[in-house]
Amino acid sequence: MSNINLIIEERFIDWNFVASDKALIAAAKQKWIAQQFEKIKGEETEFVPYPTFPKK
């Protein structure tokens, strides 16, 4: 049996974004809302808005 050292980092999830740093998720969220991600060829006019949920 081999010795494998695993480094397990905490992960944060927000919609389609996963990162070990909440700041990276916040930046990606703002970039998504501003539609600054590269468009997919053939689907340049499609956009899925960032989801909003009613406050309870």
C-alpha positions as CSV (number, residue, x, y, z in Angstrom):
1,M,0.0,0.0,0.0
2,S,1.4,3.4,-0.9
3,N,1.6,6.4,1.4
4,I,-0.4,9.3,-0.2
5,N,-0.5,12.6,1.6
6,L,-3.8,14.3,0.8
7,I,-4.3,18.0,1.5
8,I,-7.9,18.6,1.9
9,E,-9.0,22.2,1.5
10,E,-12.3,23.7,2.4
11,R,-14.5,24.4,-0.6
12,F,-17.2,26.9,-1.0
13,I,-20.1,26.6,-3.5
14,D,-22.3,29.3,-4.9
15,W,-24.5,28.3,-7.8
16,N,-22.0,27.1,-10.5
17,F,-18.9,28.4,-8.8
18,V,-16.6,26.3,-6.6
19,A,-13.4,27.6,-5.0
20,S,-11.3,27.4,-1.8
21,D,-11.5,31.2,-1.5
22,K,-14.7,33.1,-1.1
23,A,-13.2,36.1,-2.8
24,L,-12.7,34.1,-6.0
25,I,-16.4,33.1,-6.0
26,A,-17.5,36.7,-5.4
27,A,-15.3,37.9,-8.3
28,A,-16.6,35.2,-10.6
29,K,-20.2,36.1,-9.6
30,Q,-19.7,39.7,-10.5
31,K,-18.0,38.7,-13.8
32,W,-20.9,36.4,-14.6
33,I,-23.5,39.1,-13.9
34,A,-21.5,41.6,-16.1
35,Q,-21.4,38.9,-18.8
36,Q,-17.6,39.1,-19.0
37,F,-17.0,35.4,-19.5
38,E,-16.0,34.2,-23.0
39,K,-19.1,33.3,-25.1
40,I,-19.5,29.7,-26.3
41,K,-19.2,29.5,-30.1
42,G,-22.6,29.1,-31.7
43,E,-24.4,30.3,-28.5
44,E,-23.2,33.9,-28.3
45,T,-26.7,35.2,-27.8
46,E,-27.6,32.8,-25.0
47,F,-27.2,33.9,-21.4
48,V,-28.3,32.3,-18.2
49,P,-28.8,35.0,-15.5
50,Y,-27.4,34.5,-12.0
51,P,-30.3,33.2,-10.0
52,T,-32.0,35.3,-7.4
53,F,-34.0,33.9,-4.5
54,P,-36.7,35.6,-2.6
55,K,-35.6,36.5,1.0
56,K,-37.5,34.7,3.7
